[in-house]
């Protein structure tokens, strides 16, 4: 596996670490997109600059970031569990379209785990038409009819699929889009999984973690490990714990895992809007 870090660096400070022609200026030029390999000796300096600039000027060295992992075919074929990442995201969220949640069932500390109590209502015109998997900014997962048919044909277990509705005032259902729910939420995330604020801040103070254990951090920073005894037998499972934050329309989300059979199906059918990373047992 190779790992690289894509950073959106504030141009005012980029020269403190990078050469003038390194990376690519975005938009009006106030941000520079830079990609560093995981073994680049400058990576620790990125974290140091971020910390010092926040302390001294209340500014940031970088804003957005992404960790990119690439696997060889042998590594993917050897994996007995994979982390399913839905890369296609859209708005509006279900909340904005009339979908209701029972917040009384959510964690009283972090707000994770509210239960959806109505069908998923969405503006289906906003669902990315070229993707087979998408999710709203609130984490509601939508799949194409093609996914539904493939999962049924290949006997994929562990998921519930229900029609997406247009509005609370109508019983009309989409024939093309379906909500995917993962039925088993028992996978226990354990060390050495890293979860924190950003690649250089593990949130040692625990500001973004729930003291009751429901929310384990803001962002996933590494490959995921789960307790082997929590795996179960379904082809699709998800974590007991949540990652993210409860703010506005945003809701903490569980991490989804799939079997090698699902990975092969995604690959052979060239399903879009989704990618996988190797996950581990510990």
N, C-alpha and C positions, 0 to 999 in steps of 0.2 A: 504494500500500500504506500502511495505517495501522498503527502499532505502539503497543501499550500494555503496561504492566507491572503485574501483579497481585502485591502484596506482603502477606505476613502479618507485620504489625508488632507488636512486643511493646508492649502497652498502657502499661507503665511508662515508655516512652520516646517514645510517639507524639506527645505534646504538644510535643516539641522541633521538630517539623516540620509537624504537621497540626492543623487546627482540631478542637475537641471533637466536633462532629457529623460530621466527615468520615470516610467509610468505614463499615464495619459490624463490630461486635464479634461474635466467634465463641465458641461454647461458653460457658464460664464467664466470658468477658470478659477473659481475660488476653492475647488476641491480637485485633488489629484487621485486617480485610481492607480494603486500600486499592488502588485502581486509578489509575495515573497515565498520561497520554498520553506518547508518546515525546518530545514537545517541551516537556514540563513543566520549567520551570527548576529545580525542586526535586530532580530526579533525581540530579544529581551530589552533592547534599547527603546523599542516602540512602547512597551509597557512603562518604562521609566519616564519617558517624555510625557506620556499621557498623565501619569500621576503628578509630575512636577508642574506641568502647565495648569492642571486643575487647582492645585494648591496655591500657586503663585499668581495666576491671572484669571482663574475661574473660566478657563477655556480648554479646548480639547485638541490634542494632536491629531486624532482621527475621530470620525463619527461612525459611519456604517462599516460593517465588516462581514466577511463570509469565510468559512473554512471549507475547502474543497478537497475531497478525498477521491483518489482514483485507484482502482483495483485491477489486478491482472485477472485474466479468465480463470486461472488456476485458483486464485484466492476466493473468487466468487463461487466456483464449483465446490470448493472444500467447506464452505460455510454451511453450518446446520441451522442457523438462524440469521435473519436479516432485518435491519431497521428500515421500514418503509417511510420514505420522505415524499410528501406531496408538495411539489414545487410550484404548482399553478394556484394562485391566490386571487380572489376577486371580491368586490363589494357590489351591493350592500349585504350586510349580514342578515341572518334570519330575524333577529330582533327588530330590525327596521322594516321588515315585511309582514310582521304579525305573528311570528313564531313566539310561543310562550315557554317560559321556564319556571320551575318551582325553586325559588332561591332559598326556601326554608330547608331544603335538603343539602345545600352547599355547606362547606366548612365555614364555621362562624368566624374563623381567624383570617383565612385567605380568600374565601369566596369560590374555591374550586369545587366542582362536582354538582352544580345545579342540574336538575333533571329536566329534559325537554318533555313538555306535557301536551304538545299539539303536533300535528304534522309539520314538516319543514315547509314554510312558505318562503318563496324566493322570487325575485325578478329574473325569470329564466333567460331573458334576453341578455343578461349580463354574465351568464355562465360562459366561460371560454369554449367556443364551439370546436376548436381544434384539439382539445384535451380530453382524455378519457377519465382522468382524475383531477379534481379541483377541490379547493376548500375556501370557505369564506374567511374573513379576518377573525371571525369568532370560532373558527375551527370546525364548522359544520362541513362534512365531507360529501361531495356530490360525484357520482360516477355516471358514465354513459351507459346507454342500453347495451352496447357491445360488451362492457365489463360484466353486466348482469348476466348476459347470455353465456359468456365464457366461464364465469364462476359456476353457473348451474351445470354446464356441460362437463366441466372437469371436477365437479364435486368438491369445490372449495368450502371448507367448513369454518365456522367461527364468526360469520358475518350475518347481519340482518339488513335487508334491502327493502326500502319503502319508497313509494312515489313522492316526488316533489310536487307540491300544490302551488297554484298561482296566487291565491289570496284567501284570507279567512272568510270572505263573503261569497266564495264560490267553491263548489265541489270538484271543479275541473282539475285534472292531474296532468302533469307532463308525461308524454309518451317517450321522451328521449332522455330524461334525467331522473336519477334516483339517489336517495340519501343512503349512505353506507354507515352502518353502526357496527362496532366490534363488540361481540357478546361476552368475551372473556377478558376481564380487567384485573387479573391476578399476578401478572408478571412483576416481580420485585426487582427494582433497579438497585444495584449495589456497586461498591468500589470494584475496580478503579475508575468508574464513570466520573467524569468531571462535569459539573454544572455550576455556572456562575454568571457574572455580569457580562464579561467579554473575554476573549482569549488570554488576557493579561490580568484579570481580576476574578478570583475564585469566590468572591463574596464571603470572606472569612468571618465577617461580622454577622452574617446571616440575615441581612436586611431584606432579602427577597425570598427567604425560606419561611415556611410555616412551622411554628413550634409544635403543631399537632402531627406533622409529618405528611400532610396531604400534598403540599406544594414544596418541591425540593430545590427550586431555583428558577432563575429567569431564563437562562439559555443553556442549551446542551452544547458542551465544548469538546467532547471527545466521542469516540465510538462508545456504544452502550453495552454494559454487562448486566445480566440478570441472574438471579439465583436459579440454579438448574432445577430445583424442585418446584419452582413456580411456573414451569414451561407449559404444562398441560399438553393436550393432544391436537388441538385445533390448528388448522392451517394459518389462521390469522388470530393474533392475540394483541392485547395492549397492556400497558403498565398500570399498576395500581396507583402509582404516584403521578402527579401532574407537573408540567413545566410551563412557565410563562408568568402571566400576571392577570389579575382581575381589575380592569380599568376601562370605563366606558363600555364599548362594544366588545373589547377584548376579553377572552376567557382563557384560563389555563387549559392546556391540552395534555392528553395522555400520549405516550409514545407507542407507535404501532410497530409490531413485528410480524414477519411472514416466514413461511417455510420455503425451502428450496424449490418446491413445486410451484409456488406462486411466483417466485423470481423467474423461473424458466418460462412461465406463462407470459409474464410481462415482457420478457425479452423476445420470445418467439413471435408474439402477436404485435410487438412494437407499440405497446400501450404508452400513451403520452401523458405528461403532467406528473410523472412519478419517477423516482429513482431509489436505489437501495444502497445501504452501507452494510458492511459486515457487523454483526452483533456477536456477543460472546456469552458463554455460561461461566459462572464462578461459584 
